[in-house]
Amino acid sequence: MSEIPSPCTGICTLNPERICIGCGRTLSEIGEWISASDEQKREIVAAACKRKPRS
């Protein structure tokens, strides 16, 4: 079981660049999440944080 929680916020809507407006992940990162290692999940979360617009 992974110790890295999903960054999903429940706002599952993709913008025209195919990036979720809720969590900042790309469509491919969302699909990879279930089989990603903890290290890969950390990388995905870090990349998503850089993409996600600040409130």
mmCIF file as Biopython writes it, N, C-alpha, C and O atoms, coordinates in Angstrom:
data_model
#
loop_
_atom_site.group_PDB
_atom_site.id
_atom_site.type_symbol
_atom_site.label_atom_id
_atom_site.label_alt_id
_atom_site.label_comp_id
_atom_site.label_asym_id
_atom_site.label_entity_id
_atom_site.label_seq_id
_atom_site.pdbx_PDB_ins_code
_atom_site.Cartn_x
_atom_site.Cartn_y
_atom_site.Cartn_z
_atom_site.occupancy
_atom_site.B_iso_or_equiv
_atom_site.auth_seq_id
_atom_site.auth_asym_id
_atom_site.pdbx_PDB_model_num
ATOM 1   N N  . MET A ? 1  ? 0.843   -1.185 0.000   1.0 0.0 1  A 1 
ATOM 2   C CA . MET A ? 1  ? 0.000   0.000  0.000   1.0 0.0 1  A 1 
ATOM 3   C C  . MET A ? 1  ? 0.887   1.247  0.000   1.0 0.0 1  A 1 
ATOM 4   O O  . MET A ? 1  ? 1.878   1.319  0.726   1.0 0.0 1  A 1 
ATOM 5   N N  . SER A ? 2  ? 0.523   2.200  -0.805  1.0 0.0 2  A 1 
ATOM 6   C CA . SER A ? 2  ? 1.309   3.422  -0.927  1.0 0.0 2  A 1 
ATOM 7   C C  . SER A ? 2  ? 1.081   4.352  0.261   1.0 0.0 2  A 1 
ATOM 8   O O  . SER A ? 2  ? -0.017  4.428  0.813   1.0 0.0 2  A 1 
ATOM 9   N N  . GLU A ? 3  ? 2.135   5.048  0.635   1.0 0.0 3  A 1 
ATOM 10  C CA . GLU A ? 3  ? 2.026   6.046  1.699   1.0 0.0 3  A 1 
ATOM 11  C C  . GLU A ? 3  ? 1.755   7.434  1.125   1.0 0.0 3  A 1 
ATOM 12  O O  . GLU A ? 3  ? 1.536   8.384  1.875   1.0 0.0 3  A 1 
ATOM 13  N N  . ILE A ? 4  ? 1.768   7.553  -0.197  1.0 0.0 4  A 1 
ATOM 14  C CA . ILE A ? 4  ? 1.565   8.838  -0.849  1.0 0.0 4  A 1 
ATOM 15  C C  . ILE A ? 4  ? 0.085   8.974  -1.185  1.0 0.0 4  A 1 
ATOM 16  O O  . ILE A ? 4  ? -0.427  8.205  -1.999  1.0 0.0 4  A 1 
ATOM 17  N N  . PRO A ? 5  ? -0.619  9.934  -0.577  1.0 0.0 5  A 1 
ATOM 18  C CA . PRO A ? 5  ? -2.043  10.084 -0.871  1.0 0.0 5  A 1 
ATOM 19  C C  . PRO A ? 5  ? -2.260  10.704 -2.256  1.0 0.0 5  A 1 
ATOM 20  O O  . PRO A ? 5  ? -1.448  11.497 -2.732  1.0 0.0 5  A 1 
ATOM 21  N N  . SER A ? 6  ? -3.341  10.334 -2.870  1.0 0.0 6  A 1 
ATOM 22  C CA . SER A ? 6  ? -3.688  10.901 -4.164  1.0 0.0 6  A 1 
ATOM 23  C C  . SER A ? 6  ? -3.928  12.407 -4.013  1.0 0.0 6  A 1 
ATOM 24  O O  . SER A ? 6  ? -4.550  12.847 -3.046  1.0 0.0 6  A 1 
ATOM 25  N N  . PRO A ? 7  ? -3.434  13.191 -4.971  1.0 0.0 7  A 1 
ATOM 26  C CA . PRO A ? 7  ? -3.674  14.631 -4.913  1.0 0.0 7  A 1 
ATOM 27  C C  . PRO A ? 7  ? -5.055  15.025 -5.439  1.0 0.0 7  A 1 
ATOM 28  O O  . PRO A ? 7  ? -5.371  16.212 -5.513  1.0 0.0 7  A 1 
ATOM 29  N N  . CYS A ? 8  ? -5.865  14.056 -5.797  1.0 0.0 8  A 1 
ATOM 30  C CA . CYS A ? 8  ? -7.198  14.328 -6.348  1.0 0.0 8  A 1 
ATOM 31  C C  . CYS A ? 8  ? -8.017  15.168 -5.362  1.0 0.0 8  A 1 
ATOM 32  O O  . CYS A ? 8  ? -8.071  14.872 -4.168  1.0 0.0 8  A 1 
ATOM 33  N N  . THR A ? 9  ? -8.650  16.219 -5.887  1.0 0.0 9  A 1 
ATOM 34  C CA . THR A ? 9  ? -9.476  17.093 -5.061  1.0 0.0 9  A 1 
ATOM 35  C C  . THR A ? 9  ? -10.960 16.883 -5.323  1.0 0.0 9  A 1 
ATOM 36  O O  . THR A ? 9  ? -11.808 17.528 -4.706  1.0 0.0 9  A 1 
ATOM 37  N N  . GLY A ? 10 ? -11.267 15.968 -6.250  1.0 0.0 10 A 1 
ATOM 38  C CA . GLY A ? 10 ? -12.663 15.725 -6.597  1.0 0.0 10 A 1 
ATOM 39  C C  . GLY A ? 10 ? -13.191 16.687 -7.646  1.0 0.0 10 A 1 
ATOM 40  O O  . GLY A ? 10 ? -14.359 16.611 -8.028  1.0 0.0 10 A 1 
ATOM 41  N N  . ILE A ? 11 ? -12.345 17.589 -8.112  1.0 0.0 11 A 1 
ATOM 42  C CA . ILE A ? 11 ? -12.719 18.508 -9.191  1.0 0.0 11 A 1 
ATOM 43  C C  . ILE A ? 11 ? -12.059 17.964 -10.454 1.0 0.0 11 A 1 
ATOM 44  O O  . ILE A ? 11 ? -11.033 18.476 -10.901 1.0 0.0 11 A 1 
ATOM 45  N N  . CYS A ? 12 ? -12.655 16.935 -11.017 1.0 0.0 12 A 1 
ATOM 46  C CA . CYS A ? 12 ? -12.038 16.194 -12.112 1.0 0.0 12 A 1 
ATOM 47  C C  . CYS A ? 12 ? -12.454 16.770 -13.461 1.0 0.0 12 A 1 
ATOM 48  O O  . CYS A ? 12 ? -13.301 16.213 -14.160 1.0 0.0 12 A 1 
ATOM 49  N N  . THR A ? 13 ? -11.839 17.893 -13.809 1.0 0.0 13 A 1 
ATOM 50  C CA . THR A ? 13 ? -12.132 18.567 -15.069 1.0 0.0 13 A 1 
ATOM 51  C C  . THR A ? 13 ? -10.821 18.910 -15.743 1.0 0.0 13 A 1 
ATOM 52  O O  . THR A ? 13 ? -9.947  19.527 -15.134 1.0 0.0 13 A 1 
ATOM 53  N N  . LEU A ? 14 ? -10.677 18.509 -17.008 1.0 0.0 14 A 1 
ATOM 54  C CA . LEU A ? 14 ? -9.450  18.794 -17.739 1.0 0.0 14 A 1 
ATOM 55  C C  . LEU A ? 14 ? -9.585  20.096 -18.511 1.0 0.0 14 A 1 
ATOM 56  O O  . LEU A ? 14 ? -10.630 20.380 -19.098 1.0 0.0 14 A 1 
ATOM 57  N N  . ASN A ? 15 ? -8.521  20.878 -18.503 1.0 0.0 15 A 1 
ATOM 58  C CA . ASN A ? 15 ? -8.498  22.093 -19.311 1.0 0.0 15 A 1 
ATOM 59  C C  . ASN A ? 15 ? -8.102  21.706 -20.742 1.0 0.0 15 A 1 
ATOM 60  O O  . ASN A ? 15 ? -7.847  20.529 -20.993 1.0 0.0 15 A 1 
ATOM 61  N N  . PRO A ? 16 ? -8.042  22.641 -21.676 1.0 0.0 16 A 1 
ATOM 62  C CA . PRO A ? 16 ? -7.696  22.294 -23.064 1.0 0.0 16 A 1 
ATOM 63  C C  . PRO A ? 16 ? -6.310  21.643 -23.219 1.0 0.0 16 A 1 
ATOM 64  O O  . PRO A ? 16 ? -6.073  20.941 -24.202 1.0 0.0 16 A 1 
ATOM 65  N N  . GLU A ? 17 ? -5.405  21.863 -22.277 1.0 0.0 17 A 1 
ATOM 66  C CA . GLU A ? 17 ? -4.077  21.237 -22.332 1.0 0.0 17 A 1 
ATOM 67  C C  . GLU A ? 17 ? -4.092  19.835 -21.725 1.0 0.0 17 A 1 
ATOM 68  O O  . GLU A ? 17 ? -3.044  19.198 -21.615 1.0 0.0 17 A 1 
ATOM 69  N N  . ARG A ? 18 ? -5.260  19.355 -21.334 1.0 0.0 18 A 1 
ATOM 70  C CA . ARG A ? 18 ? -5.463  18.036 -20.728 1.0 0.0 18 A 1 
ATOM 71  C C  . ARG A ? 18 ? -4.794  17.924 -19.363 1.0 0.0 18 A 1 
ATOM 72  O O  . ARG A ? 18 ? -4.218  16.895 -19.009 1.0 0.0 18 A 1 
ATOM 73  N N  . ILE A ? 19 ? -4.891  19.013 -18.612 1.0 0.0 19 A 1 
ATOM 74  C CA . ILE A ? 19 ? -4.399  19.053 -17.235 1.0 0.0 19 A 1 
ATOM 75  C C  . ILE A ? 19 ? -5.609  19.274 -16.333 1.0 0.0 19 A 1 
ATOM 76  O O  . ILE A ? 19 ? -6.436  20.148 -16.593 1.0 0.0 19 A 1 
ATOM 77  N N  . CYS A ? 20 ? -5.705  18.482 -15.278 1.0 0.0 20 A 1 
ATOM 78  C CA . CYS A ? 20 ? -6.837  18.592 -14.366 1.0 0.0 20 A 1 
ATOM 79  C C  . CYS A ? 20 ? -6.783  19.932 -13.626 1.0 0.0 20 A 1 
ATOM 80  O O  . CYS A ? 20 ? -5.755  20.298 -13.058 1.0 0.0 20 A 1 
ATOM 81  N N  . ILE A ? 21 ? -7.890  20.646 -13.642 1.0 0.0 21 A 1 
ATOM 82  C CA . ILE A ? 21 ? -7.920  21.937 -12.946 1.0 0.0 21 A 1 
ATOM 83  C C  . ILE A ? 21 ? -7.999  21.763 -11.430 1.0 0.0 21 A 1 
ATOM 84  O O  . ILE A ? 21 ? -7.749  22.712 -10.687 1.0 0.0 21 A 1 
ATOM 85  N N  . GLY A ? 22 ? -8.339  20.578 -10.971 1.0 0.0 22 A 1 
ATOM 86  C CA . GLY A ? 22 ? -8.421  20.323 -9.532  1.0 0.0 22 A 1 
ATOM 87  C C  . GLY A ? 22 ? -7.082  19.979 -8.907  1.0 0.0 22 A 1 
ATOM 88  O O  . GLY A ? 22 ? -6.706  20.545 -7.881  1.0 0.0 22 A 1 
ATOM 89  N N  . CYS A ? 23 ? -6.350  19.038 -9.535  1.0 0.0 23 A 1 
ATOM 90  C CA . CYS A ? 23 ? -5.106  18.560 -8.912  1.0 0.0 23 A 1 
ATOM 91  C C  . CYS A ? 23 ? -3.844  18.941 -9.668  1.0 0.0 23 A 1 
ATOM 92  O O  . CYS A ? 23 ? -2.748  18.834 -9.118  1.0 0.0 23 A 1 
ATOM 93  N N  . GLY A ? 24 ? -3.968  19.383 -10.910 1.0 0.0 24 A 1 
ATOM 94  C CA . GLY A ? 24 ? -2.800  19.787 -11.678 1.0 0.0 24 A 1 
ATOM 95  C C  . GLY A ? 24 ? -2.092  18.666 -12.409 1.0 0.0 24 A 1 
ATOM 96  O O  . GLY A ? 24 ? -1.080  18.901 -13.069 1.0 0.0 24 A 1 
ATOM 97  N N  . ARG A ? 25 ? -2.615  17.432 -12.300 1.0 0.0 25 A 1 
ATOM 98  C CA . ARG A ? 25 ? -1.979  16.317 -13.007 1.0 0.0 25 A 1 
ATOM 99  C C  . ARG A ? 25 ? -2.436  16.267 -14.464 1.0 0.0 25 A 1 
ATOM 100 O O  . ARG A ? 25 ? -3.539  16.694 -14.807 1.0 0.0 25 A 1 
ATOM 101 N N  . THR A ? 26 ? -1.552  15.732 -15.309 1.0 0.0 26 A 1 
ATOM 102 C CA . THR A ? 26 ? -1.914  15.509 -16.702 1.0 0.0 26 A 1 
ATOM 103 C C  . THR A ? 26 ? -2.793  14.256 -16.774 1.0 0.0 26 A 1 
ATOM 104 O O  . THR A ? 26 ? -2.857  13.472 -15.827 1.0 0.0 26 A 1 
ATOM 105 N N  . LEU A ? 27 ? -3.458  14.087 -17.897 1.0 0.0 27 A 1 
ATOM 106 C CA . LEU A ? 27 ? -4.293  12.900 -18.084 1.0 0.0 27 A 1 
ATOM 107 C C  . LEU A ? 27 ? -3.451  11.635 -17.951 1.0 0.0 27 A 1 
ATOM 108 O O  . LEU A ? 27 ? -3.899  10.651 -17.363 1.0 0.0 27 A 1 
ATOM 109 N N  . SER A ? 28 ? -2.253  11.656 -18.484 1.0 0.0 28 A 1 
ATOM 110 C CA . SER A ? 28 ? -1.394  10.481 -18.400 1.0 0.0 28 A 1 
ATOM 111 C C  . SER A ? 28 ? -0.950  10.212 -16.957 1.0 0.0 28 A 1 
ATOM 112 O O  . SER A ? 28 ? -0.874  9.052  -16.550 1.0 0.0 28 A 1 
ATOM 113 N N  . GLU A ? 29 ? -0.659  11.247 -16.187 1.0 0.0 29 A 1 
ATOM 114 C CA . GLU A ? 29 ? -0.275  11.062 -14.786 1.0 0.0 29 A 1 
ATOM 115 C C  . GLU A ? 29 ? -1.430  10.490 -13.966 1.0 0.0 29 A 1 
ATOM 116 O O  . GLU A ? 29 ? -1.217  9.670  -13.073 1.0 0.0 29 A 1 
ATOM 117 N N  . ILE A ? 30 ? -2.634  10.919 -14.268 1.0 0.0 30 A 1 
ATOM 118 C CA . ILE A ? 30 ? -3.808  10.377 -13.572 1.0 0.0 30 A 1 
ATOM 119 C C  . ILE A ? 30 ? -3.926  8.878  -13.855 1.0 0.0 30 A 1 
ATOM 120 O O  . ILE A ? 30 ? -4.185  8.088  -12.947 1.0 0.0 30 A 1 
ATOM 121 N N  . GLY A ? 31 ? -3.737  8.499  -15.103 1.0 0.0 31 A 1 
ATOM 122 C CA . GLY A ? 31 ? -3.812  7.087  -15.483 1.0 0.0 31 A 1 
ATOM 123 C C  . GLY A ? 31 ? -2.703  6.243  -14.894 1.0 0.0 31 A 1 
ATOM 124 O O  . GLY A ? 31 ? -2.914  5.073  -14.575 1.0 0.0 31 A 1 
ATOM 125 N N  . GLU A ? 32 ? -1.522  6.824  -14.747 1.0 0.0 32 A 1 
ATOM 126 C CA . GLU A ? 32 ? -0.361  6.099  -14.207 1.0 0.0 32 A 1 
ATOM 127 C C  . GLU A ? 32 ? -0.403  5.939  -12.691 1.0 0.0 32 A 1 
ATOM 128 O O  . GLU A ? 32 ? 0.271   5.067  -12.143 1.0 0.0 32 A 1 
ATOM 129 N N  . TRP A ? 33 ? -1.183  6.768  -12.011 1.0 0.0 33 A 1 
ATOM 130 C CA . TRP A ? 33 ? -1.146  6.845  -10.550 1.0 0.0 33 A 1 
ATOM 131 C C  . TRP A ? 33 ? -1.303  5.489  -9.874  1.0 0.0 33 A 1 
ATOM 132 O O  . TRP A ? 33 ? -0.542  5.161  -8.964  1.0 0.0 33 A 1 
ATOM 133 N N  . ILE A ? 34 ? -2.261  4.713  -10.299 1.0 0.0 34 A 1 
ATOM 134 C CA . ILE A ? 34 ? -2.577  3.445  -9.615  1.0 0.0 34 A 1 
ATOM 135 C C  . ILE A ? 34 ? -1.400  2.465  -9.603  1.0 0.0 34 A 1 
ATOM 136 O O  . ILE A ? 34 ? -1.261  1.686  -8.661  1.0 0.0 34 A 1 
ATOM 137 N N  . SER A ? 35 ? -0.551  2.495  -10.640 1.0 0.0 35 A 1 
ATOM 138 C CA . SER A ? 35 ? 0.556   1.539  -10.704 1.0 0.0 35 A 1 
ATOM 139 C C  . SER A ? 35 ? 1.916   2.183  -10.428 1.0 0.0 35 A 1 
ATOM 140 O O  . SER A ? 35 ? 2.940   1.504  -10.494 1.0 0.0 35 A 1 
ATOM 141 N N  . ALA A ? 36 ? 1.940   3.465  -10.123 1.0 0.0 36 A 1 
ATOM 142 C CA . ALA A ? 36 ? 3.203   4.173  -9.890  1.0 0.0 36 A 1 
ATOM 143 C C  . ALA A ? 36 ? 3.807   3.803  -8.540  1.0 0.0 36 A 1 
ATOM 144 O O  . ALA A ? 36 ? 3.095   3.536  -7.572  1.0 0.0 36 A 1 
ATOM 145 N N  . SER A ? 37 ? 5.129   3.793  -8.501  1.0 0.0 37 A 1 
ATOM 146 C CA . SER A ? 37 ? 5.834   3.580  -7.231  1.0 0.0 37 A 1 
ATOM 147 C C  . SER A ? 37 ? 5.690   4.854  -6.388  1.0 0.0 37 A 1 
ATOM 148 O O  . SER A ? 37 ? 5.259   5.892  -6.891  1.0 0.0 37 A 1 
ATOM 149 N N  . ASP A ? 38 ? 6.049   4.767  -5.120  1.0 0.0 38 A 1 
ATOM 150 C CA . ASP A ? 38 ? 5.981   5.951  -4.263  1.0 0.0 38 A 1 
ATOM 151 C C  . ASP A ? 38 ? 6.879   7.066  -4.801  1.0 0.0 38 A 1 
ATOM 152 O O  . ASP A ? 38 ? 6.509   8.239  -4.751  1.0 0.0 38 A 1 
ATOM 153 N N  . GLU A ? 39 ? 8.055   6.704  -5.313  1.0 0.0 39 A 1 
ATOM 154 C CA . GLU A ? 39 ? 8.958   7.719  -5.875  1.0 0.0 39 A 1 
ATOM 155 C C  . GLU A ? 39 ? 8.319   8.388  -7.092  1.0 0.0 39 A 1 
ATOM 156 O O  . GLU A ? 39 ? 8.394   9.608  -7.239  1.0 0.0 39 A 1 
ATOM 157 N N  . GLN A ? 40 ? 7.695   7.602  -7.959  1.0 0.0 40 A 1 
ATOM 158 C CA . GLN A ? 40 ? 7.017   8.172  -9.123  1.0 0.0 40 A 1 
ATOM 159 C C  . GLN A ? 40 ? 5.863   9.076  -8.681  1.0 0.0 40 A 1 
ATOM 160 O O  . GLN A ? 40 ? 5.636   10.131 -9.274  1.0 0.0 40 A 1 
ATOM 161 N N  . LYS A ? 41 ? 5.141   8.663  -7.649  1.0 0.0 41 A 1 
ATOM 162 C CA . LYS A ? 41 ? 4.031   9.478  -7.137  1.0 0.0 41 A 1 
ATOM 163 C C  . LYS A ? 41 ? 4.546   10.805 -6.593  1.0 0.0 41 A 1 
ATOM 164 O O  . LYS A ? 41 ? 3.923   11.845 -6.808  1.0 0.0 41 A 1 
ATOM 165 N N  . ARG A ? 42 ? 5.676   10.780 -5.893  1.0 0.0 42 A 1 
ATOM 166 C CA . ARG A ? 42 ? 6.271   12.033 -5.404  1.0 0.0 42 A 1 
ATOM 167 C C  . ARG A ? 42 ? 6.614   12.956 -6.571  1.0 0.0 42 A 1 
ATOM 168 O O  . ARG A ? 42 ? 6.388   14.164 -6.501  1.0 0.0 42 A 1 
ATOM 169 N N  . GLU A ? 43 ? 7.156   12.389 -7.635  1.0 0.0 43 A 1 
ATOM 170 C CA . GLU A ? 43 ? 7.504   13.180 -8.819  1.0 0.0 43 A 1 
ATOM 171 C C  . GLU A ? 43 ? 6.252   13.757 -9.478  1.0 0.0 43 A 1 
ATOM 172 O O  . GLU A ? 43 ? 6.245   14.914 -9.897  1.0 0.0 43 A 1 
ATOM 173 N N  . ILE A ? 44 ? 5.202   12.957 -9.569  1.0 0.0 44 A 1 
ATOM 174 C CA . ILE A ? 44 ? 3.944   13.420 -10.159 1.0 0.0 44 A 1 
ATOM 175 C C  . ILE A ? 44 ? 3.372   14.572 -9.336  1.0 0.0 44 A 1 
ATOM 176 O O  . ILE A ? 44 ? 2.951   15.587 -9.891  1.0 0.0 44 A 1 
ATOM 177 N N  . VAL A ? 45 ? 3.359   14.414 -8.017  1.0 0.0 45 A 1 
ATOM 178 C CA . VAL A ? 45 ? 2.818   15.459 -7.140  1.0 0.0 45 A 1 
ATOM 179 C C  . VAL A ? 45 ? 3.643   16.746 -7.278  1.0 0.0 45 A 1 
ATOM 180 O O  . VAL A ? 45 ? 3.079   17.838 -7.340  1.0 0.0 45 A 1 
ATOM 181 N N  . ALA A ? 46 ? 4.954   16.621 -7.326  1.0 0.0 46 A 1 
ATOM 182 C CA . ALA A ? 46 ? 5.808   17.800 -7.464  1.0 0.0 46 A 1 
ATOM 183 C C  . ALA A ? 46 ? 5.544   18.518 -8.783  1.0 0.0 46 A 1 
ATOM 184 O O  . ALA A ? 46 ? 5.453   19.746 -8.814  1.0 0.0 46 A 1 
ATOM 185 N N  . ALA A ? 47 ? 5.421   17.764 -9.865  1.0 0.0 47 A 1 
ATOM 186 C CA . ALA A ? 47 ? 5.156   18.363 -11.172 1.0 0.0 47 A 1 
ATOM 187 C C  . ALA A ? 47 ? 3.771   19.009 -11.196 1.0 0.0 47 A 1 
ATOM 188 O O  . ALA A ? 47 ? 3.600   20.097 -11.746 1.0 0.0 47 A 1 
ATOM 189 N N  . ALA A ? 48 ? 2.788   18.341 -10.600 1.0 0.0 48 A 1 
ATOM 190 C CA . ALA A ? 48 ? 1.419   18.865 -10.575 1.0 0.0 48 A 1 
ATOM 191 C C  . ALA A ? 48 ? 1.349   20.166 -9.773  1.0 0.0 48 A 1 
ATOM 192 O O  . ALA A ? 48 ? 0.623   21.087 -10.149 1.0 0.0 48 A 1 
ATOM 193 N N  . CYS A ? 49 ? 2.089   20.246 -8.684  1.0 0.0 49 A 1 
ATOM 194 C CA . CYS A ? 49 ? 2.094   21.460 -7.864  1.0 0.0 49 A 1 
ATOM 195 C C  . CYS A ? 49 ? 2.628   22.656 -8.652  1.0 0.0 49 A 1 
ATOM 196 O O  . CYS A ? 49 ? 2.174   23.784 -8.461  1.0 0.0 49 A 1 
ATOM 197 N N  . LYS A ? 50 ? 3.576   22.409 -9.524  1.0 0.0 50 A 1 
ATOM 198 C CA . LYS A ? 50 ? 4.135   23.481 -10.354 1.0 0.0 50 A 1 
ATOM 199 C C  . LYS A ? 50 ? 3.143   23.956 -11.408 1.0 0.0 50 A 1 
ATOM 200 O O  . LYS A ? 50 ? 3.166   25.118 -11.811 1.0 0.0 50 A 1 
ATOM 201 N N  . ARG A ? 51 ? 2.270   23.050 -11.854 1.0 0.0 51 A 1 
ATOM 202 C CA . ARG A ? 51 ? 1.290   23.386 -12.892 1.0 0.0 51 A 1 
ATOM 203 C C  . ARG A ? 51 ? 0.027   24.002 -12.360 1.0 0.0 51 A 1 
ATOM 204 O O  . ARG A ? 51 ? -0.605  24.822 -13.027 1.0 0.0 51 A 1 
ATOM 205 N N  . LYS A ? 52 ? -0.344  23.611 -11.161 1.0 0.0 52 A 1 
ATOM 206 C CA . LYS A ? 52 ? -1.637  24.012 -10.607 1.0 0.0 52 A 1 
ATOM 207 C C  . LYS A ? 52 ? -1.669  25.506 -10.306 1.0 0.0 52 A 1 
ATOM 208 O O  . LYS A ? 52 ? -0.781  26.021 -9.626  1.0 0.0 52 A 1 
ATOM 209 N N  . PRO A ? 53 ? -2.684  26.205 -10.806 1.0 0.0 53 A 1 
ATOM 210 C CA . PRO A ? 53 ? -2.773  27.624 -10.512 1.0 0.0 53 A 1 
ATOM 211 C C  . PRO A ? 53 ? -3.001  27.854 -9.023  1.0 0.0 53 A 1 
ATOM 212 O O  . PRO A ? 53 ? -3.713  27.092 -8.368  1.0 0.0 53 A 1 
ATOM 213 N N  . ARG A ? 54 ? -2.405  28.886 -8.509  1.0 0.0 54 A 1 
ATOM 214 C CA . ARG A ? 54 ? -2.589  29.219 -7.085  1.0 0.0 54 A 1 
ATOM 215 C C  . ARG A ? 54 ? -3.880  29.992 -6.905  1.0 0.0 54 A 1 
ATOM 216 O O  . ARG A ? 54 ? -4.259  30.804 -7.750  1.0 0.0 54 A 1 
ATOM 217 N N  . SER A ? 55 ? -4.543  29.732 -5.808  1.0 0.0 55 A 1 
ATOM 218 C CA . SER A ? 55 ? -5.823  30.400 -5.518  1.0 0.0 55 A 1 
ATOM 219 C C  . SER A ? 55 ? -5.587  31.761 -4.910  1.0 0.0 55 A 1 
ATOM 220 O O  . SER A ? 55 ? -6.542  32.472 -4.599  1.0 0.0 55 A 1 
#
